[in-house]
Protein backbone atom coordinates (compact mmCIF):
# COMPACT_ATOMS: atom_id res chain seq x y z
CA UNK A 1 0.00 0.00 0.00
CA UNK A 2 2.81 2.38 0.78
CA UNK A 3 3.90 2.24 -2.88
CA UNK A 4 0.82 4.23 -3.91
CA UNK A 5 1.74 7.83 -4.65
CA UNK A 6 -0.69 10.22 -3.01
CA UNK A 7 -0.67 13.01 -5.58
CA UNK A 8 -3.66 14.67 -3.91
CA UNK A 9 -1.47 15.51 -0.90
CA UNK A 10 1.03 17.22 -3.17
CA UNK A 11 -1.84 19.30 -4.53
CA UNK A 12 -2.92 20.22 -1.02
CA UNK A 13 0.52 21.63 -0.29
CA UNK A 14 -0.07 24.45 -2.74
CA UNK A 15 -3.19 25.67 -0.97
CA UNK A 16 -1.42 25.61 2.40
CA UNK A 17 1.47 27.63 0.96
CA UNK A 18 -0.96 30.00 -0.76
CA UNK A 19 -2.71 30.63 2.56
CA UNK A 20 0.60 31.74 4.11
CA UNK A 21 1.48 33.91 1.09
CA UNK A 22 -1.91 35.63 1.04
CA UNK A 23 -1.65 36.19 4.80
CA UNK A 24 1.66 38.02 4.41
CA UNK A 25 0.55 39.91 1.28
CA UNK A 26 -2.64 41.32 2.78
CA UNK A 27 -0.95 42.16 6.04
CA UNK A 28 2.32 43.74 4.93
CA UNK A 29 1.84 44.94 1.35
CA UNK A 30 -1.84 45.92 1.28
CA UNK A 31 -4.60 46.21 3.85
CA UNK A 32 -8.07 45.53 2.49
CA UNK A 33 -10.89 45.63 5.08
CA UNK A 34 -12.54 42.23 5.33
CA UNK A 35 -9.97 40.43 3.19
CA UNK A 36 -7.04 41.18 5.47
CA UNK A 37 -9.14 40.06 8.45
CA UNK A 38 -10.07 36.81 6.71
CA UNK A 39 -6.47 35.83 5.96
CA UNK A 40 -5.06 36.99 9.30
CA UNK A 41 -4.95 33.37 10.54
CA UNK A 42 -3.18 32.18 7.41
CA UNK A 43 -0.27 31.13 9.59
CA UNK A 44 -2.18 27.92 10.35
CA UNK A 45 -0.91 26.80 6.94
CA UNK A 46 2.39 26.09 8.69
CA UNK A 47 0.63 23.62 11.01
CA UNK A 48 -0.74 21.88 7.95
CA UNK A 49 2.78 21.59 6.51
CA UNK A 50 4.11 20.09 9.74
CA UNK A 51 1.35 17.49 9.97
CA UNK A 52 1.55 16.71 6.26
CA UNK A 53 5.32 16.28 6.53
CA UNK A 54 4.86 13.61 9.19
CA UNK A 55 2.20 11.87 7.14
CA UNK A 56 4.14 11.83 3.85
CA UNK A 57 7.44 10.71 5.39
CA UNK A 58 5.71 7.86 7.23
CA UNK A 59 3.67 6.85 4.20
CA UNK A 60 6.70 6.71 1.91
CA UNK A 61 9.01 4.98 4.41
CA UNK A 62 10.48 1.72 3.13
CA UNK A 63 12.09 -1.07 5.17
CA UNK A 64 15.25 -0.80 3.03
CA UNK A 65 15.75 2.87 3.93
CA UNK A 66 18.81 3.67 6.04
CA UNK A 67 19.19 6.65 8.35
CA UNK A 68 22.08 7.96 6.27
CA UNK A 69 20.10 7.79 3.04
CA UNK A 70 17.09 9.41 4.70
CA UNK A 71 19.11 12.33 6.06
CA UNK A 72 20.78 12.80 2.70
CA UNK A 73 17.42 12.98 0.91
CA UNK A 74 16.04 15.45 3.43
CA UNK A 75 19.12 17.66 3.14
CA UNK A 76 18.86 17.58 -0.66
CA UNK A 77 15.16 18.39 -0.47
CA UNK A 78 15.33 21.36 1.90
CA UNK A 79 18.73 22.92 2.30
CA UNK A 80 19.82 24.08 -1.18
CA UNK A 81 16.84 26.38 -1.71
CA UNK A 82 17.05 27.57 1.89
CA UNK A 83 20.72 28.42 1.41
CA UNK A 84 19.97 30.26 -1.84
CA UNK A 85 17.25 32.41 -0.26
CA UNK A 86 19.54 33.06 2.71
CA UNK A 87 22.24 34.34 0.37
CA UNK A 88 19.72 36.43 -1.55
CA UNK A 89 18.50 37.99 1.70
CA UNK A 90 21.88 39.69 2.17
CA UNK A 91 21.74 41.97 -0.93
CA UNK A 92 17.99 42.45 -0.38
CA UNK A 93 18.61 43.75 3.13
CA UNK A 94 21.55 45.91 2.06
CA UNK A 95 19.45 47.43 -0.72
CA UNK A 96 16.73 48.24 1.82
CA UNK A 97 19.26 49.89 4.13
CA UNK A 98 19.04 47.21 6.82
CA UNK A 99 22.04 45.91 8.67
CA UNK A 100 23.18 42.29 8.47
CA UNK A 101 23.69 40.66 11.84
CA UNK A 102 26.26 37.85 11.86
CA UNK A 103 24.38 36.04 14.63
CA UNK A 104 21.19 35.99 12.57
CA UNK A 105 23.10 34.72 9.56
CA UNK A 106 24.82 31.91 11.47
CA UNK A 107 21.61 30.84 13.24
CA UNK A 108 19.64 30.75 9.99
CA UNK A 109 22.45 29.02 8.12
CA UNK A 110 22.61 26.30 10.77
CA UNK A 111 18.80 26.01 10.97
CA UNK A 112 18.99 26.91 14.67
CA UNK A 113 16.98 30.13 14.60
CA UNK A 114 13.78 28.62 16.05
CA UNK A 115 15.65 27.60 19.19
CA UNK A 116 16.51 31.18 20.13
CA UNK A 117 13.71 33.18 21.89
CA UNK A 118 14.33 36.43 20.06
CA UNK A 119 12.07 37.50 17.18
CA UNK A 120 15.00 39.34 15.61
CA UNK A 121 16.69 35.95 15.29
CA UNK A 122 13.90 33.47 14.50
CA UNK A 123 12.32 35.90 12.04
CA UNK A 124 15.70 37.23 10.92
CA UNK A 125 16.95 37.06 7.33
CA UNK A 126 14.30 35.14 5.34
CA UNK A 127 11.54 35.04 7.96
CA UNK A 128 9.58 31.93 6.80
CA UNK A 129 12.71 29.80 7.11
CA UNK A 130 12.14 29.56 10.88
CA UNK A 131 9.85 26.61 10.14
CA UNK A 132 12.77 24.76 8.51
CA UNK A 133 14.50 24.91 11.88
CA UNK A 134 11.55 22.91 13.23
CA UNK A 135 11.64 20.54 10.27
CA UNK A 136 15.32 19.88 10.97
CA UNK A 137 14.36 18.53 14.40
CA UNK A 138 11.55 16.46 12.87
CA UNK A 139 13.92 14.92 10.34
CA UNK A 140 16.56 14.19 12.96
CA UNK A 141 14.01 12.40 15.15
CA UNK A 142 11.99 10.65 12.44
CA UNK A 143 13.99 7.42 11.95
CA UNK A 144 13.82 6.79 15.71
CA UNK A 145 10.19 7.86 16.05
CA UNK A 146 9.05 5.79 13.07
CA UNK A 147 10.54 2.60 14.47
CA UNK A 148 8.69 3.04 17.77
CA UNK A 149 5.37 4.25 16.42
CA UNK A 150 5.25 1.38 13.91
CA UNK A 151 5.09 -1.06 16.84
CA UNK A 152 1.71 0.30 17.93
CA UNK A 153 -1.41 -1.53 16.91
CA UNK A 154 -4.43 0.35 15.61
CA UNK A 155 -5.93 0.92 19.12
CA UNK A 156 -2.56 2.21 20.29
CA UNK A 157 -2.33 4.54 17.31
CA UNK A 158 -5.75 6.02 18.07
CA UNK A 159 -4.89 6.48 21.74
CA UNK A 160 -1.56 8.07 20.89
CA UNK A 161 -3.16 10.43 18.38
CA UNK A 162 -5.78 11.51 20.93
CA UNK A 163 -3.03 12.06 23.50
CA UNK A 164 -0.93 14.15 21.10
CA UNK A 165 -3.88 16.36 20.13
CA UNK A 166 -4.89 16.83 23.76
CA UNK A 167 -1.35 17.55 24.87
CA UNK A 168 -0.93 20.13 22.12
CA UNK A 169 -4.07 21.98 23.19
CA UNK A 170 -3.29 21.80 26.92
CA UNK A 171 0.29 23.02 26.55
CA UNK A 172 -0.67 25.83 24.17
CA UNK A 173 -3.53 26.96 26.39
CA UNK A 174 -1.50 26.80 29.60
CA UNK A 175 1.49 28.68 28.19
CA UNK A 176 -0.68 31.32 26.54
CA UNK A 177 -2.56 32.00 29.77
CA UNK A 178 0.61 31.99 31.87
CA UNK A 179 2.61 34.36 29.68
CA UNK A 180 1.83 37.83 28.47
CA UNK A 181 0.56 37.65 24.88
CA UNK A 182 3.24 38.68 22.45
CA UNK A 183 6.67 37.49 21.46
CA UNK A 184 7.28 35.42 24.60
CA UNK A 185 4.13 33.31 24.38
CA UNK A 186 4.40 33.11 20.58
CA UNK A 187 7.89 31.68 20.82
CA UNK A 188 7.06 28.79 23.14
CA UNK A 189 3.83 27.67 21.45
CA UNK A 190 4.38 28.73 17.86
CA UNK A 191 8.12 28.78 17.13
CA UNK A 192 9.81 26.36 19.56
CA UNK A 193 10.60 23.07 17.71
CA UNK A 194 9.96 20.64 20.63
CA UNK A 195 6.38 21.91 20.81
CA UNK A 196 5.76 21.92 17.06
CA UNK A 197 6.96 18.32 16.76
CA UNK A 198 3.59 17.29 18.21
CA UNK A 199 1.94 18.23 14.90
CA UNK A 200 4.53 16.21 13.02
CA UNK A 201 3.94 13.18 15.25
CA UNK A 202 0.19 13.52 14.72
CA UNK A 203 0.80 13.29 10.97
CA UNK A 204 2.98 10.20 11.46
CA UNK A 205 0.29 8.49 13.54
CA UNK A 206 -2.38 9.30 10.98
CA UNK A 207 -0.28 7.81 8.17
CA UNK A 208 0.19 4.60 10.15
CA UNK A 209 -3.56 4.37 10.65
CA UNK A 210 -4.16 4.70 6.92
CA UNK A 211 -1.39 2.19 6.17
CA UNK A 212 -3.06 -0.22 8.60
CA UNK A 213 -6.19 -0.17 6.45
CA UNK A 214 -8.26 2.54 8.14
CA UNK A 215 -10.05 4.88 5.76
CA UNK A 216 -11.63 8.23 6.51
CA UNK A 217 -15.44 7.93 6.43
CA UNK A 218 -15.73 11.66 5.73
CA UNK A 219 -15.79 12.72 2.05
CA UNK A 220 -13.06 15.17 1.13
CA UNK A 221 -15.45 18.09 0.37
CA UNK A 222 -17.06 17.67 3.80
CA UNK A 223 -13.67 17.49 5.52
CA UNK A 224 -12.52 20.62 3.68
CA UNK A 225 -15.74 22.44 4.61
CA UNK A 226 -15.30 21.53 8.29
CA UNK A 227 -11.78 23.02 8.21
CA UNK A 228 -13.09 26.18 6.54
CA UNK A 229 -15.82 26.52 9.19
CA UNK A 230 -13.30 26.05 12.02
CA UNK A 231 -11.04 28.65 10.41
CA UNK A 232 -13.97 31.07 10.01
CA UNK A 233 -14.98 30.71 13.66
CA UNK A 234 -11.43 31.36 14.84
CA UNK A 235 -11.26 34.38 12.52
CA UNK A 236 -14.57 35.68 13.86
CA UNK A 237 -13.27 35.41 17.42
CA UNK A 238 -10.14 37.27 16.43
CA UNK A 239 -12.14 40.07 14.79
CA UNK A 240 -14.38 40.31 17.86
CA UNK A 241 -11.35 41.00 20.02
CA UNK A 242 -10.98 37.51 21.48
CA UNK A 243 -7.89 36.05 19.83
CA UNK A 244 -6.79 32.71 21.24
CA UNK A 245 -3.15 33.15 20.24
CA UNK A 246 -1.11 31.38 17.60
CA UNK A 247 -0.44 28.15 19.46
CA UNK A 248 -4.02 27.64 20.67
CA UNK A 249 -5.47 28.44 17.23
CA UNK A 250 -3.16 25.89 15.64
CA UNK A 251 -4.07 23.26 18.24
CA UNK A 252 -7.80 23.87 17.74
CA UNK A 253 -7.69 23.57 13.94
CA UNK A 254 -5.17 20.70 13.82
CA UNK A 255 -7.80 17.88 14.04
CA UNK A 256 -9.66 19.41 11.09
CA UNK A 257 -6.44 19.58 9.08
CA UNK A 258 -5.72 15.94 9.87
CA UNK A 259 -9.21 15.06 8.70
CA UNK A 260 -8.57 16.83 5.40
CA UNK A 261 -5.30 14.91 4.95
CA UNK A 262 -6.94 11.58 5.80
CA UNK A 263 -9.90 12.22 3.49
CA UNK A 264 -7.63 13.33 0.64
CA UNK A 265 -5.48 10.21 1.06
CA UNK A 266 -8.57 7.99 1.19
CA UNK A 267 -9.97 9.60 -1.97
CA UNK A 268 -6.62 9.14 -3.73
CA UNK A 269 -6.39 5.46 -2.77
CA UNK A 270 -9.93 4.80 -3.98
CA UNK A 271 -9.34 6.61 -7.27
CA UNK A 272 -11.35 9.70 -6.38
CA UNK A 273 -10.33 13.28 -5.56
CA UNK A 274 -9.34 13.94 -9.15
CA UNK A 275 -9.15 17.70 -8.75
CA UNK A 276 -6.25 17.54 -6.29
CA UNK A 277 -4.57 14.90 -8.46
CA UNK A 278 -4.89 16.93 -11.65
CA UNK A 279 -1.43 17.40 -13.21
CA UNK A 280 -1.59 21.20 -12.93
CA UNK A 281 -2.64 21.13 -9.27
CA UNK A 282 0.12 18.63 -8.53
CA UNK A 283 2.58 20.89 -10.34
CA UNK A 284 1.50 23.82 -8.21
CA UNK A 285 2.05 21.62 -5.18
CA UNK A 286 5.57 20.86 -6.38
CA UNK A 287 6.22 24.59 -6.53
CA UNK A 288 4.86 25.14 -3.01
CA UNK A 289 8.16 24.88 -1.14
CA UNK A 290 9.75 27.43 -3.45
CA UNK A 291 6.67 29.63 -3.13
CA UNK A 292 6.88 29.47 0.64
CA UNK A 293 10.61 30.31 0.77
CA UNK A 294 10.84 32.97 -1.94
CA UNK A 295 7.71 35.07 -1.46
CA UNK A 296 8.92 36.84 1.69
CA UNK A 297 11.96 38.40 0.07
CA UNK A 298 9.85 39.56 -2.87
CA UNK A 299 7.35 41.01 -0.43
CA UNK A 300 10.04 42.86 1.50
CA UNK A 301 11.31 44.34 -1.76
CA UNK A 302 7.82 45.42 -2.85
CA UNK A 303 7.09 47.09 0.50
CA UNK A 304 10.39 48.94 0.25
CA UNK A 305 9.77 50.09 -3.34
CA UNK A 306 6.11 50.94 -2.77
CA UNK A 307 5.65 52.13 0.83
CA UNK A 308 2.34 53.84 0.09
CA UNK A 309 0.51 50.77 -1.17
CA UNK A 310 -1.85 50.62 1.84
CA UNK A 311 -3.05 54.17 1.20
CA UNK A 312 -4.56 53.33 -2.18
CA UNK A 313 -8.20 52.59 -2.91
CA UNK A 314 -9.54 49.11 -2.19
CA UNK A 315 -9.76 48.06 -5.89
CA UNK A 316 -6.17 49.10 -6.51
CA UNK A 317 -4.98 47.29 -3.38
CA UNK A 318 -6.82 44.14 -4.46
CA UNK A 319 -5.22 44.40 -7.89
CA UNK A 320 -1.76 44.91 -6.42
CA UNK A 321 -2.15 42.11 -3.89
CA UNK A 322 -3.49 39.67 -6.49
CA UNK A 323 -0.75 40.58 -8.97
CA UNK A 324 1.91 40.06 -6.34
CA UNK A 325 0.60 36.57 -5.54
CA UNK A 326 0.67 35.63 -9.24
CA UNK A 327 4.22 36.95 -9.60
CA UNK A 328 5.27 35.02 -6.50
CA UNK A 329 3.86 31.80 -8.00
CA UNK A 330 5.71 32.47 -11.26
CA UNK A 331 8.97 33.02 -9.39
CA UNK A 332 8.43 29.79 -7.46
CA UNK A 333 7.93 27.91 -10.74
CA UNK A 334 11.24 29.22 -12.03
CA UNK A 335 13.05 28.46 -8.76
CA UNK A 336 11.71 24.91 -8.70
CA UNK A 337 12.41 24.18 -12.36
CA UNK A 338 15.88 25.66 -12.69
CA UNK A 339 17.32 25.32 -9.20
CA UNK A 340 15.42 23.27 -6.63
CA UNK A 341 14.54 20.19 -8.71
CA UNK A 342 17.84 19.67 -10.60
CA UNK A 343 19.98 20.27 -7.52
CA UNK A 344 17.89 17.97 -5.36
CA UNK A 345 18.14 15.25 -7.98
CA UNK A 346 21.91 15.59 -8.04
CA UNK A 347 22.35 15.60 -4.26
CA UNK A 348 19.87 13.01 -3.09
CA UNK A 349 21.43 9.93 -4.73
CA UNK A 350 19.68 6.72 -5.68
CA UNK A 351 17.12 5.40 -3.24
CA UNK A 352 17.42 1.67 -2.38
CA UNK A 353 14.70 -0.37 -4.02
CA UNK A 354 12.77 -3.12 -2.26
CA UNK A 355 14.25 -6.58 -2.88
CA UNK A 356 10.98 -7.73 -4.51
CA UNK A 357 11.16 -4.96 -7.11
CA UNK A 358 14.83 -5.67 -7.82
CA UNK A 359 14.07 -9.37 -8.33
CA UNK A 360 11.18 -8.61 -10.68
CA UNK A 361 13.33 -6.23 -12.75
CA UNK A 362 16.14 -8.80 -13.04
CA UNK A 363 13.68 -11.49 -14.06
CA UNK A 364 12.12 -9.28 -16.75
CA UNK A 365 15.57 -8.33 -18.06
CA UNK A 366 16.81 -11.95 -18.30
CA UNK A 367 16.44 -13.71 -21.67
CA UNK A 368 13.73 -16.34 -21.60
CA UNK A 369 14.79 -19.96 -21.89
CA UNK A 370 13.00 -22.42 -24.14
CA UNK A 371 13.24 -26.20 -23.66
C-alpha positions as CSV (number, residue, x, y, z in Angstrom):
1,X,0.0,0.0,0.0
2,X,2.8,2.4,0.8
3,X,3.9,2.2,-2.9
4,X,0.8,4.2,-3.9
5,X,1.7,7.8,-4.7
6,X,-0.7,10.2,-3.0
7,X,-0.7,13.0,-5.6
8,X,-3.7,14.7,-3.9
9,X,-1.5,15.5,-0.9
10,X,1.0,17.2,-3.2
11,X,-1.8,19.3,-4.5
12,X,-2.9,20.2,-1.0
13,X,0.5,21.6,-0.3
14,X,-0.1,24.4,-2.7
15,X,-3.2,25.7,-1.0
16,X,-1.4,25.6,2.4
17,X,1.5,27.6,1.0
18,X,-1.0,30.0,-0.8
19,X,-2.7,30.6,2.6
20,X,0.6,31.7,4.1
21,X,1.5,33.9,1.1
22,X,-1.9,35.6,1.0
23,X,-1.7,36.2,4.8
24,X,1.7,38.0,4.4
25,X,0.6,39.9,1.3
26,X,-2.6,41.3,2.8
27,X,-0.9,42.2,6.0
28,X,2.3,43.7,4.9
29,X,1.8,44.9,1.3
30,X,-1.8,45.9,1.3
31,X,-4.6,46.2,3.9
32,X,-8.1,45.5,2.5
33,X,-10.9,45.6,5.1
34,X,-12.5,42.2,5.3
35,X,-10.0,40.4,3.2
36,X,-7.0,41.2,5.5
37,X,-9.1,40.1,8.4
38,X,-10.1,36.8,6.7
39,X,-6.5,35.8,6.0
40,X,-5.1,37.0,9.3
41,X,-4.9,33.4,10.5
42,X,-3.2,32.2,7.4
43,X,-0.3,31.1,9.6
44,X,-2.2,27.9,10.3
45,X,-0.9,26.8,6.9
46,X,2.4,26.1,8.7
47,X,0.6,23.6,11.0
48,X,-0.7,21.9,7.9
49,X,2.8,21.6,6.5
50,X,4.1,20.1,9.7
51,X,1.3,17.5,10.0
52,X,1.6,16.7,6.3
53,X,5.3,16.3,6.5
54,X,4.9,13.6,9.2
55,X,2.2,11.9,7.1
56,X,4.1,11.8,3.9
57,X,7.4,10.7,5.4
58,X,5.7,7.9,7.2
59,X,3.7,6.8,4.2
60,X,6.7,6.7,1.9
61,X,9.0,5.0,4.4
62,X,10.5,1.7,3.1
63,X,12.1,-1.1,5.2
64,X,15.2,-0.8,3.0
65,X,15.7,2.9,3.9
66,X,18.8,3.7,6.0
67,X,19.2,6.7,8.3
68,X,22.1,8.0,6.3
69,X,20.1,7.8,3.0
70,X,17.1,9.4,4.7
71,X,19.1,12.3,6.1
72,X,20.8,12.8,2.7
73,X,17.4,13.0,0.9
74,X,16.0,15.4,3.4
75,X,19.1,17.7,3.1
76,X,18.9,17.6,-0.7
77,X,15.2,18.4,-0.5
78,X,15.3,21.4,1.9
79,X,18.7,22.9,2.3
80,X,19.8,24.1,-1.2
81,X,16.8,26.4,-1.7
82,X,17.1,27.6,1.9
83,X,20.7,28.4,1.4
84,X,20.0,30.3,-1.8
85,X,17.2,32.4,-0.3
86,X,19.5,33.1,2.7
87,X,22.2,34.3,0.4
88,X,19.7,36.4,-1.6
89,X,18.5,38.0,1.7
90,X,21.9,39.7,2.2
91,X,21.7,42.0,-0.9
92,X,18.0,42.4,-0.4
93,X,18.6,43.8,3.1
94,X,21.6,45.9,2.1
95,X,19.4,47.4,-0.7
96,X,16.7,48.2,1.8
97,X,19.3,49.9,4.1
98,X,19.0,47.2,6.8
99,X,22.0,45.9,8.7
100,X,23.2,42.3,8.5
101,X,23.7,40.7,11.8
102,X,26.3,37.9,11.9
103,X,24.4,36.0,14.6
104,X,21.2,36.0,12.6
105,X,23.1,34.7,9.6
106,X,24.8,31.9,11.5
107,X,21.6,30.8,13.2
108,X,19.6,30.8,10.0
109,X,22.4,29.0,8.1
110,X,22.6,26.3,10.8
111,X,18.8,26.0,11.0
112,X,19.0,26.9,14.7
113,X,17.0,30.1,14.6
114,X,13.8,28.6,16.0
115,X,15.7,27.6,19.2
116,X,16.5,31.2,20.1
117,X,13.7,33.2,21.9
118,X,14.3,36.4,20.1
119,X,12.1,37.5,17.2
120,X,15.0,39.3,15.6
121,X,16.7,35.9,15.3
122,X,13.9,33.5,14.5
123,X,12.3,35.9,12.0
124,X,15.7,37.2,10.9
125,X,16.9,37.1,7.3
126,X,14.3,35.1,5.3
127,X,11.5,35.0,8.0
128,X,9.6,31.9,6.8
129,X,12.7,29.8,7.1
130,X,12.1,29.6,10.9
131,X,9.8,26.6,10.1
132,X,12.8,24.8,8.5
133,X,14.5,24.9,11.9
134,X,11.5,22.9,13.2
135,X,11.6,20.5,10.3
136,X,15.3,19.9,11.0
137,X,14.4,18.5,14.4
138,X,11.6,16.5,12.9
139,X,13.9,14.9,10.3
140,X,16.6,14.2,13.0
141,X,14.0,12.4,15.1
142,X,12.0,10.7,12.4
143,X,14.0,7.4,12.0
144,X,13.8,6.8,15.7
145,X,10.2,7.9,16.0
146,X,9.1,5.8,13.1
147,X,10.5,2.6,14.5
148,X,8.7,3.0,17.8
149,X,5.4,4.3,16.4
150,X,5.3,1.4,13.9
151,X,5.1,-1.1,16.8
152,X,1.7,0.3,17.9
153,X,-1.4,-1.5,16.9
154,X,-4.4,0.4,15.6
155,X,-5.9,0.9,19.1
156,X,-2.6,2.2,20.3
157,X,-2.3,4.5,17.3
158,X,-5.8,6.0,18.1
159,X,-4.9,6.5,21.7
160,X,-1.6,8.1,20.9
161,X,-3.2,10.4,18.4
162,X,-5.8,11.5,20.9
163,X,-3.0,12.1,23.5
164,X,-0.9,14.2,21.1
165,X,-3.9,16.4,20.1
166,X,-4.9,16.8,23.8
167,X,-1.3,17.6,24.9
168,X,-0.9,20.1,22.1
169,X,-4.1,22.0,23.2
170,X,-3.3,21.8,26.9
171,X,0.3,23.0,26.6
172,X,-0.7,25.8,24.2
173,X,-3.5,27.0,26.4
174,X,-1.5,26.8,29.6
175,X,1.5,28.7,28.2
176,X,-0.7,31.3,26.5
177,X,-2.6,32.0,29.8
178,X,0.6,32.0,31.9
179,X,2.6,34.4,29.7
180,X,1.8,37.8,28.5
181,X,0.6,37.6,24.9
182,X,3.2,38.7,22.4
183,X,6.7,37.5,21.5
184,X,7.3,35.4,24.6
185,X,4.1,33.3,24.4
186,X,4.4,33.1,20.6
187,X,7.9,31.7,20.8
188,X,7.1,28.8,23.1
189,X,3.8,27.7,21.5
190,X,4.4,28.7,17.9
191,X,8.1,28.8,17.1
192,X,9.8,26.4,19.6
193,X,10.6,23.1,17.7
194,X,10.0,20.6,20.6
195,X,6.4,21.9,20.8
196,X,5.8,21.9,17.1
197,X,7.0,18.3,16.8
198,X,3.6,17.3,18.2
199,X,1.9,18.2,14.9
200,X,4.5,16.2,13.0
201,X,3.9,13.2,15.3
202,X,0.2,13.5,14.7
203,X,0.8,13.3,11.0
204,X,3.0,10.2,11.5
205,X,0.3,8.5,13.5
206,X,-2.4,9.3,11.0
207,X,-0.3,7.8,8.2
208,X,0.2,4.6,10.1
209,X,-3.6,4.4,10.7
210,X,-4.2,4.7,6.9
211,X,-1.4,2.2,6.2
212,X,-3.1,-0.2,8.6
213,X,-6.2,-0.2,6.4
214,X,-8.3,2.5,8.1
215,X,-10.1,4.9,5.8
216,X,-11.6,8.2,6.5
217,X,-15.4,7.9,6.4
218,X,-15.7,11.7,5.7
219,X,-15.8,12.7,2.0
220,X,-13.1,15.2,1.1
221,X,-15.4,18.1,0.4
222,X,-17.1,17.7,3.8
223,X,-13.7,17.5,5.5
224,X,-12.5,20.6,3.7
225,X,-15.7,22.4,4.6
226,X,-15.3,21.5,8.3
227,X,-11.8,23.0,8.2
228,X,-13.1,26.2,6.5
229,X,-15.8,26.5,9.2
230,X,-13.3,26.1,12.0
231,X,-11.0,28.7,10.4
232,X,-14.0,31.1,10.0
233,X,-15.0,30.7,13.7
234,X,-11.4,31.4,14.8
235,X,-11.3,34.4,12.5
236,X,-14.6,35.7,13.9
237,X,-13.3,35.4,17.4
238,X,-10.1,37.3,16.4
239,X,-12.1,40.1,14.8
240,X,-14.4,40.3,17.9
241,X,-11.3,41.0,20.0
242,X,-11.0,37.5,21.5
243,X,-7.9,36.0,19.8
244,X,-6.8,32.7,21.2
245,X,-3.2,33.2,20.2
246,X,-1.1,31.4,17.6
247,X,-0.4,28.2,19.5
248,X,-4.0,27.6,20.7
249,X,-5.5,28.4,17.2
250,X,-3.2,25.9,15.6
251,X,-4.1,23.3,18.2
252,X,-7.8,23.9,17.7
253,X,-7.7,23.6,13.9
254,X,-5.2,20.7,13.8
255,X,-7.8,17.9,14.0
256,X,-9.7,19.4,11.1
257,X,-6.4,19.6,9.1
258,X,-5.7,15.9,9.9
259,X,-9.2,15.1,8.7
260,X,-8.6,16.8,5.4
261,X,-5.3,14.9,5.0
262,X,-6.9,11.6,5.8
263,X,-9.9,12.2,3.5
264,X,-7.6,13.3,0.6
265,X,-5.5,10.2,1.1
266,X,-8.6,8.0,1.2
267,X,-10.0,9.6,-2.0
268,X,-6.6,9.1,-3.7
269,X,-6.4,5.5,-2.8
270,X,-9.9,4.8,-4.0
271,X,-9.3,6.6,-7.3
272,X,-11.3,9.7,-6.4
273,X,-10.3,13.3,-5.6
274,X,-9.3,13.9,-9.2
275,X,-9.2,17.7,-8.7
276,X,-6.2,17.5,-6.3
277,X,-4.6,14.9,-8.5
278,X,-4.9,16.9,-11.6
279,X,-1.4,17.4,-13.2
280,X,-1.6,21.2,-12.9
281,X,-2.6,21.1,-9.3
282,X,0.1,18.6,-8.5
283,X,2.6,20.9,-10.3
284,X,1.5,23.8,-8.2
285,X,2.1,21.6,-5.2
286,X,5.6,20.9,-6.4
287,X,6.2,24.6,-6.5
288,X,4.9,25.1,-3.0
289,X,8.2,24.9,-1.1
290,X,9.8,27.4,-3.5
291,X,6.7,29.6,-3.1
292,X,6.9,29.5,0.6
293,X,10.6,30.3,0.8
294,X,10.8,33.0,-1.9
295,X,7.7,35.1,-1.5
296,X,8.9,36.8,1.7
297,X,12.0,38.4,0.1
298,X,9.8,39.6,-2.9
299,X,7.3,41.0,-0.4
300,X,10.0,42.9,1.5
301,X,11.3,44.3,-1.8
302,X,7.8,45.4,-2.9
303,X,7.1,47.1,0.5
304,X,10.4,48.9,0.2
305,X,9.8,50.1,-3.3
306,X,6.1,50.9,-2.8
307,X,5.7,52.1,0.8
308,X,2.3,53.8,0.1
309,X,0.5,50.8,-1.2
310,X,-1.9,50.6,1.8
311,X,-3.1,54.2,1.2
312,X,-4.6,53.3,-2.2
313,X,-8.2,52.6,-2.9
314,X,-9.5,49.1,-2.2
315,X,-9.8,48.1,-5.9
316,X,-6.2,49.1,-6.5
317,X,-5.0,47.3,-3.4
318,X,-6.8,44.1,-4.5
319,X,-5.2,44.4,-7.9
320,X,-1.8,44.9,-6.4
321,X,-2.2,42.1,-3.9
322,X,-3.5,39.7,-6.5
323,X,-0.7,40.6,-9.0
324,X,1.9,40.1,-6.3
325,X,0.6,36.6,-5.5
326,X,0.7,35.6,-9.2
327,X,4.2,37.0,-9.6
328,X,5.3,35.0,-6.5
329,X,3.9,31.8,-8.0
330,X,5.7,32.5,-11.3
331,X,9.0,33.0,-9.4
332,X,8.4,29.8,-7.5
333,X,7.9,27.9,-10.7
334,X,11.2,29.2,-12.0
335,X,13.1,28.5,-8.8
336,X,11.7,24.9,-8.7
337,X,12.4,24.2,-12.4
338,X,15.9,25.7,-12.7
339,X,17.3,25.3,-9.2
340,X,15.4,23.3,-6.6
341,X,14.5,20.2,-8.7
342,X,17.8,19.7,-10.6
343,X,20.0,20.3,-7.5
344,X,17.9,18.0,-5.4
345,X,18.1,15.2,-8.0
346,X,21.9,15.6,-8.0
347,X,22.3,15.6,-4.3
348,X,19.9,13.0,-3.1
349,X,21.4,9.9,-4.7
350,X,19.7,6.7,-5.7
351,X,17.1,5.4,-3.2
352,X,17.4,1.7,-2.4
353,X,14.7,-0.4,-4.0
354,X,12.8,-3.1,-2.3
355,X,14.2,-6.6,-2.9
356,X,11.0,-7.7,-4.5
357,X,11.2,-5.0,-7.1
358,X,14.8,-5.7,-7.8
359,X,14.1,-9.4,-8.3
360,X,11.2,-8.6,-10.7
361,X,13.3,-6.2,-12.8
362,X,16.1,-8.8,-13.0
363,X,13.7,-11.5,-14.1
364,X,12.1,-9.3,-16.7
365,X,15.6,-8.3,-18.1
366,X,16.8,-12.0,-18.3
367,X,16.4,-13.7,-21.7
368,X,13.7,-16.3,-21.6
369,X,14.8,-20.0,-21.9
370,X,13.0,-22.4,-24.1
371,X,13.2,-26.2,-23.7
